[in-house]
């Protein structure tokens, strides 16, 4: 997939998912846009950590369909409740993380930290993903704007249900 950066170019606004007046194609195109390099990097990091294992279970074509459907479900979750436009692959990446939680609940991930000291530590993927889900839920309930938390939560739910169905 080709990821574009939103920089206010003419025409980009038609590719963003506009919940108040959505077009069907926007449920796919919004996933291909990102606010900037940090947004893109964060999504790709989670996709790198969790995506390969899910792809191994689903196969390349199945994984591609699952990923796009995850983004569509995330977009629907956002559009049904929030009036604000949305962009980014976070909902689809959350779907991958949700499927990973269902399929590989006992796996361990290695995390890098850089806070006064540099190092690594290991953590249960279940704790990491559940913490991220809880953080998104709290931020959504607190109405902390600027992030499509409901899209994330919709993606997690979709991915987890599909993963459980595969078991």
Buried (B, 14 or more C-beta within 10 A) or exposed (E): EEBBEBEEEEEBEEBBBBBEEBEEEBBBBBBBBBEEEEBBEBBBEBBEBBBEBBBEBBEEEEBEEBBBBBBBBBBBBBBEEBEEBBBBBBBBBBBBBBBBBBBBEEBEBEEEEEEEEEEEEEEBBBEBBBEBBEEBBEBBEEEEEEBBBBBBBBBBBBBBBBBEEBE
